[in-house]
Amino acid sequence: MKFVKTFPVLFIIATILIQGCDFKPEPEPLPPMVRATLNLLQEDPQFVMYLNFKTMSRTNFWKNNISDSLLNEEKTFGSVLNTFKIATGASVSDGLDEMYYSNSWFGENSIVLKGLFNKKKLDEYLLTDSIFSITKTSSGKDIYIKNDNGLYFFFKNEFTICASNYLKQIDIMMQVSDTVNSGLMKNEKLLGSIENIIYKQNLWMVSTEKAFIKGIYQNFLGSTAGRKLEEDTTAVMKDSVKANDEKADLDNLYTKYNSISFSADMKDDIEILIQNNFIDDPSAKFFKSILNGFLTVSKLSSGGDKKPPASKLLDKIKLSRYDNEVFIKIIMENKDLEQLRNSDLMSEPGF
């Protein structure tokens, strides 16, 4: 009877303890159709990107903030999307469901589009205009060419278009079947990193290439402002991080990476998650201490109570470490994005 009387108290204590723990979120499952489509991408790309326009366009955040015109302003992906909008009438708001994109060190890419395509429209262009041309493989299959940018593409089936700027990659994609593991599916390390991404329903990008990850850091710390920030960050860290050999070589931290990924969960707002997966726990711990120092210095230099819009986002950044992985999470609401559009990021303190 004593235990029965005590149980409610123990339950409350246990609940408080559980709520106080920060559990690593479980990755969403990789949809079977997405997994099957990875067969068509290169085996060893610099990075892989996936966008699901169908799920994103249903969200309030997309409806309020994103449009075809905004995407088409982007130099690389905008050009690709516009090419197939002209060719088939499918756009991100009407007919185009998914886009897969991978890129290699030598510049050749693999692109897969899923959706409802009007092939008749493309055939009419071939008869009346010089925007597109057509050639055939030795087996008689049609390959289309966008003449101004040299993009090759073909219809894998009624709902799938495969494209590349590299004709050899087109040949490879033509030979891929659903029953054989090929392309990216043969890259176990990269496939494992994709499986580890938390948010898979809307958009994600991942890389396991250390040189690509190094490039990200060069953009982050390569400028004069970045080096100054690094010095200030180190000063802030002195009381909280023990000096060791690993800390002394920030420039080589990228060699400790397994992978880096970016993903987003889009609803009324958008939650952006950057996952930094390292080879060991000490590297992750060191990286989190660097980020803590960066955020501390940035907040101190961001204007006090009268913070500009971009600096206010610093307060929304949450850092978490789970063994050898560091999560950077930021939730952006409609009002945050509107304020950013009306601000000059480069002129703001801490940026």
C-alpha positions as CSV (number, residue, x, y, z in Angstrom):
1,M,0.0,0.0,0.0
2,K,2.9,2.3,0.7
3,F,4.2,1.8,-2.9
4,V,0.7,2.6,-4.2
5,K,0.6,5.9,-2.3
6,T,4.2,6.8,-3.5
7,F,3.6,5.9,-7.1
8,P,1.9,9.2,-8.2
9,V,4.9,11.1,-6.8
10,L,7.4,8.9,-8.6
11,F,5.4,9.2,-11.8
12,I,5.5,13.0,-11.6
13,I,9.3,13.0,-11.0
14,A,9.9,10.6,-13.8
15,T,7.8,12.7,-16.2
16,I,9.8,15.8,-15.2
17,L,13.1,14.0,-15.8
18,I,12.0,12.7,-19.2
19,Q,10.8,16.1,-20.3
20,G,14.1,17.6,-19.2
21,C,16.1,15.2,-21.4
22,D,17.0,16.2,-25.0
23,F,16.4,13.1,-27.1
24,K,17.8,12.9,-30.6
25,P,14.9,13.0,-33.0
26,E,14.2,9.9,-35.1
27,P,14.9,10.2,-38.9
28,E,11.8,10.1,-41.1
29,P,11.8,6.9,-43.2
30,L,13.1,7.2,-46.8
31,P,10.0,6.7,-49.0
32,P,10.4,3.6,-51.2
33,M,9.9,5.5,-54.5
34,V,12.6,8.0,-53.5
35,R,15.0,5.2,-52.7
36,A,14.3,3.5,-56.0
37,T,14.9,6.8,-57.9
38,L,18.4,7.2,-56.4
39,N,19.5,4.4,-58.8
40,L,19.5,7.1,-61.5
41,L,21.9,9.5,-59.8
42,Q,25.7,9.3,-59.9
43,E,27.5,6.9,-57.6
44,D,30.0,9.4,-56.3
45,P,28.6,12.9,-56.4
46,Q,29.8,16.0,-54.5
47,F,26.3,16.4,-53.1
48,V,22.7,15.2,-53.6
49,M,19.6,17.4,-53.3
50,Y,16.0,16.4,-53.2
51,L,12.9,18.7,-53.4
52,N,9.3,17.6,-53.1
53,F,7.3,20.5,-54.6
54,K,4.1,18.6,-54.2
55,T,4.3,18.4,-50.4
56,M,5.8,21.8,-50.0
57,S,3.3,23.6,-52.2
58,R,0.5,22.4,-49.9
59,T,1.9,24.2,-46.9
60,N,1.0,27.7,-45.7
61,F,4.6,28.7,-45.6
62,W,5.0,27.9,-49.3
63,K,1.8,29.7,-50.3
64,N,2.8,32.8,-48.4
65,N,6.5,33.0,-49.3
66,I,7.5,31.0,-52.3
67,S,6.5,31.1,-56.0
68,D,7.7,29.9,-59.4
69,S,9.2,33.3,-60.1
70,L,11.3,33.2,-56.9
71,L,12.7,29.8,-57.8
72,N,13.3,30.8,-61.4
73,E,15.6,33.7,-60.2
74,E,18.1,31.1,-59.0
75,K,20.8,30.8,-61.6
76,T,21.3,27.0,-61.6
77,F,18.0,25.3,-60.5
78,G,15.9,28.2,-61.9
79,S,17.3,27.6,-65.4
80,V,16.7,23.8,-65.2
81,L,13.1,24.3,-63.9
82,N,12.4,26.9,-66.6
83,T,13.7,24.6,-69.3
84,F,11.2,21.9,-68.4
85,K,8.4,24.4,-67.9
86,I,8.9,25.5,-71.5
87,A,9.3,22.0,-72.8
88,T,6.4,20.2,-71.0
89,G,4.3,22.9,-69.2
90,A,5.1,21.4,-65.8
91,S,6.0,23.9,-63.1
92,V,6.5,23.7,-59.4
93,S,3.0,24.9,-58.9
94,D,1.4,22.8,-61.5
95,G,2.5,19.3,-62.6
96,L,6.1,19.1,-61.3
97,D,6.1,16.9,-58.1
98,E,9.8,16.1,-57.3
99,M,13.3,17.0,-58.3
100,Y,16.5,15.1,-57.7
101,Y,19.8,16.7,-58.4
102,S,23.4,15.5,-58.0
103,N,26.7,17.0,-59.2
104,S,30.2,15.6,-59.6
105,W,33.6,17.1,-59.2
106,F,34.0,17.3,-63.0
107,G,30.9,19.4,-63.4
108,E,28.6,16.8,-64.9
109,N,25.2,16.5,-63.2
110,S,22.3,14.1,-62.9
111,I,18.7,15.4,-62.8
112,V,15.5,13.5,-62.3
113,L,12.1,15.1,-62.5
114,K,8.8,13.4,-61.4
115,G,5.4,14.7,-62.4
116,L,2.8,15.1,-65.1
117,F,4.5,16.1,-68.4
118,N,2.9,17.2,-71.7
119,K,5.2,15.5,-74.2
120,K,3.0,16.8,-77.0
121,K,4.0,20.3,-76.3
122,L,7.7,19.4,-76.7
123,D,7.0,17.7,-80.0
124,E,5.3,20.8,-81.2
125,Y,8.4,22.9,-80.3
126,L,10.5,20.5,-82.4
127,L,8.4,21.2,-85.5
128,T,8.0,24.9,-85.2
129,D,11.0,26.3,-83.2
130,S,14.7,25.9,-82.7
131,I,14.7,26.0,-78.9
132,F,15.0,22.2,-78.7
133,S,16.5,19.6,-81.1
134,I,16.4,15.8,-81.0
135,T,18.7,12.9,-81.7
136,K,18.5,9.2,-81.2
137,T,20.5,6.5,-79.5
138,S,21.7,3.4,-81.4
139,S,18.6,1.6,-80.1
140,G,16.3,4.3,-81.5
141,K,15.4,6.0,-78.3
142,D,14.8,9.8,-78.4
143,I,17.2,12.2,-76.7
144,Y,16.2,15.8,-76.5
145,I,18.6,18.8,-76.3
146,K,18.0,22.3,-75.1
147,N,20.1,24.1,-77.6
148,D,21.1,27.2,-75.7
149,N,22.5,25.3,-72.6
150,G,23.4,21.9,-74.0
151,L,21.1,20.0,-71.5
152,Y,20.3,16.5,-72.7
153,F,17.1,14.8,-71.4
154,F,14.8,11.9,-72.2
155,F,11.6,10.4,-70.9
156,K,12.4,7.4,-68.7
157,N,8.6,6.8,-68.5
158,E,5.4,8.8,-68.7
159,F,6.0,10.4,-65.3
160,T,9.9,10.6,-65.2
161,I,12.4,12.8,-67.0
162,C,16.1,12.2,-66.7
163,A,18.6,14.9,-67.7
164,S,22.3,15.7,-67.6
165,N,24.8,18.1,-69.3
166,Y,26.9,15.0,-69.9
167,L,25.9,12.6,-72.6
168,K,27.7,9.6,-71.0
169,Q,25.5,10.1,-67.9
170,I,22.4,10.0,-70.1
171,D,23.6,6.7,-71.5
172,I,24.0,5.3,-67.9
173,M,20.6,6.5,-66.8
174,M,19.0,4.9,-69.9
175,Q,20.4,1.5,-68.9
176,V,19.2,1.7,-65.3
177,S,16.4,-0.8,-64.3
178,D,14.3,-0.9,-61.2
179,T,15.5,-4.4,-60.3
180,V,19.3,-3.7,-60.0
181,N,21.2,-1.5,-57.6
182,S,23.1,1.0,-59.5
183,G,24.3,4.6,-59.3
184,L,24.0,6.2,-55.9
185,M,22.5,3.1,-54.4
186,K,25.9,1.5,-54.7
187,N,27.4,4.2,-52.4
188,E,26.7,2.8,-49.0
189,K,28.2,5.7,-47.1
190,L,26.2,8.3,-48.8
191,L,23.0,6.2,-48.7
192,G,23.5,5.8,-44.9
193,S,23.9,9.6,-44.6
194,I,20.6,10.1,-46.5
195,E,18.9,7.6,-44.2
196,N,20.2,9.6,-41.2
197,I,18.6,12.9,-42.4
198,I,15.8,13.8,-40.0
199,Y,13.4,15.6,-42.4
200,K,12.9,13.9,-45.7
201,Q,9.4,14.9,-46.8
202,N,10.0,18.4,-48.2
203,L,13.6,19.1,-49.1
204,W,17.1,18.0,-48.2
205,M,20.7,18.1,-49.3
206,V,23.6,15.9,-48.2
207,S,27.3,15.5,-48.8
208,T,30.0,13.1,-47.5
209,E,32.8,14.7,-49.6
210,K,35.3,16.3,-47.3
211,A,36.6,18.7,-49.9
212,F,33.0,19.9,-50.5
213,I,32.5,20.4,-46.7
214,K,35.8,22.3,-46.6
215,G,34.4,24.7,-49.2
216,I,31.5,25.4,-46.9
217,Y,33.9,26.3,-44.1
218,Q,36.0,28.5,-46.4
219,N,32.8,30.5,-47.2
220,F,32.0,30.7,-43.5
221,L,35.5,31.5,-42.1
222,G,37.4,32.6,-45.2
223,S,36.6,36.3,-45.2
224,T,38.5,38.9,-43.1
225,A,35.4,39.3,-41.0
226,G,35.2,35.6,-40.5
227,R,38.9,35.4,-39.3
228,K,38.3,38.2,-36.9
229,L,35.2,36.5,-35.6
230,E,37.2,33.3,-35.2
231,E,39.7,35.1,-33.0
232,D,37.0,36.6,-30.9
233,T,35.2,33.3,-30.6
234,T,38.4,31.6,-29.4
235,A,38.7,34.3,-26.7
236,V,35.1,33.6,-25.5
237,M,35.8,29.9,-25.4
238,K,38.9,30.0,-23.2
239,D,37.0,29.5,-19.9
240,S,34.7,26.7,-21.2
241,V,36.9,24.6,-23.5
242,K,40.1,22.8,-22.5
243,A,43.1,23.5,-24.7
244,N,44.1,20.4,-26.7
245,D,45.6,19.5,-30.1
246,E,42.2,19.2,-31.8
247,K,41.2,22.7,-30.8
248,A,44.4,24.2,-32.1
249,D,43.6,23.2,-35.7
250,L,40.2,24.6,-36.6
251,D,41.1,24.7,-40.3
252,N,41.3,20.9,-40.4
253,L,38.0,20.2,-38.7
254,Y,36.4,19.3,-42.0
255,T,38.6,16.2,-42.0
256,K,36.7,14.9,-39.0
257,Y,33.4,14.9,-40.8
258,N,31.4,11.9,-41.9
259,S,28.7,14.0,-43.5
260,I,26.8,17.3,-43.5
261,S,23.2,17.6,-44.4
262,F,20.6,20.3,-44.6
263,S,16.8,19.6,-44.4
264,A,13.6,21.4,-43.8
265,D,10.2,20.8,-42.3
266,M,7.7,23.2,-43.8
267,K,4.3,23.8,-42.4
268,D,2.9,27.3,-41.3
269,D,6.6,28.1,-40.7
270,I,9.8,26.4,-41.7
271,E,12.2,24.6,-39.5
272,I,15.7,24.3,-41.0
273,L,18.0,21.6,-39.6
274,I,21.7,21.3,-40.3
275,Q,23.2,17.9,-39.2
276,N,27.0,17.7,-38.7
277,N,28.0,14.1,-38.4
278,F,31.6,13.5,-37.2
279,I,33.9,10.5,-36.9
280,D,34.0,10.7,-33.1
281,D,32.4,12.4,-30.1
282,P,35.4,14.8,-29.3
283,S,35.2,16.4,-32.8
284,A,31.5,17.0,-32.3
285,K,32.0,18.4,-28.9
286,F,34.7,20.8,-30.2
287,F,32.5,21.9,-33.1
288,K,29.6,22.7,-30.8
289,S,31.9,24.8,-28.6
290,I,33.1,26.7,-31.7
291,L,29.4,27.4,-32.6
292,N,28.6,28.5,-29.1
293,G,31.4,31.0,-29.2
294,F,30.4,32.2,-32.6
295,L,26.8,32.8,-31.4
296,T,28.0,34.5,-28.2
297,V,30.2,37.0,-30.1
298,S,27.5,37.6,-32.8
299,K,24.9,38.4,-30.2
300,L,27.2,40.7,-28.3
301,S,27.9,42.7,-31.5
302,S,24.3,42.7,-32.8
303,G,23.1,46.0,-31.4
304,G,21.7,45.3,-27.9
305,D,18.0,45.7,-27.4
306,K,17.5,47.3,-30.8
307,K,18.6,44.4,-32.9
308,P,18.2,44.4,-36.7
309,P,16.0,41.7,-38.2
310,A,18.8,39.3,-39.2
311,S,20.5,39.5,-35.8
312,K,17.2,38.6,-34.1
313,L,17.4,35.2,-35.8
314,L,20.4,34.4,-33.7
315,D,18.1,34.1,-30.7
316,K,16.2,31.4,-32.6
317,I,19.2,29.2,-33.3
318,K,19.3,26.0,-31.1
319,L,22.4,23.8,-30.8
320,S,22.2,20.2,-29.8
321,R,24.8,17.5,-29.6
322,Y,24.1,13.8,-29.7
323,D,27.3,11.8,-29.3
324,N,29.2,12.4,-32.6
325,E,26.5,14.6,-34.2
326,V,25.7,18.3,-33.8
327,F,22.4,19.7,-34.8
328,I,21.8,23.4,-35.8
329,K,18.1,24.2,-35.8
330,I,16.4,27.4,-36.7
331,I,12.6,28.1,-37.0
332,M,11.6,30.9,-39.3
333,E,8.1,32.3,-39.3
334,N,6.5,34.4,-42.0
335,K,7.3,37.6,-40.2
336,D,11.0,36.6,-40.0
337,L,11.3,36.1,-43.7
338,E,9.5,39.3,-44.5
339,Q,11.9,41.3,-42.2
340,L,14.9,39.6,-43.8
341,R,13.7,40.6,-47.3
342,N,13.6,44.2,-46.2
343,S,17.0,44.3,-44.5
344,D,20.6,44.5,-45.7
345,L,22.3,41.4,-44.3
346,M,25.8,42.4,-45.1
347,S,25.6,45.7,-43.3
348,E,24.3,44.2,-40.0
349,P,26.6,43.6,-37.1
350,G,27.6,40.0,-36.6
351,F,27.0,39.0,-40.2
